[in-house]
């Protein structure tokens, strides 16, 4: 469970960061047909954002840079009470007025970089 502060997530979410649950793409089962929009991320990879075709709720994001994982946007969960971020990534792009939780690990980029 992460908070991503990259500029792409800020633009896509309309907020200072996007929160999600990172899962193995192979373990993800999607029912229905979400709509998708692909953009070239600042990393150079292709990011595909999928959302509900009915109401527009952001559902999940997939990246060509890390195809083995998918980030499920936490607001799309039926029960968000169990969501507790475990780290903040791309904090080099975090807005200066955002109060980062000092109890969480912070990564200026992605932990894999």
Secondary structure, 3 states (H helix, E strand, C coil): CEEECCHHHHHHHCCCCEEEEEEEHHHCCCCCCCEEEEEECCCCCEEEEEECCCCCCEEEEEECCCCCEEEEEHHHCCCCCCCCCCEEECHHHCCCCCCCCCCCEEECCCCCC
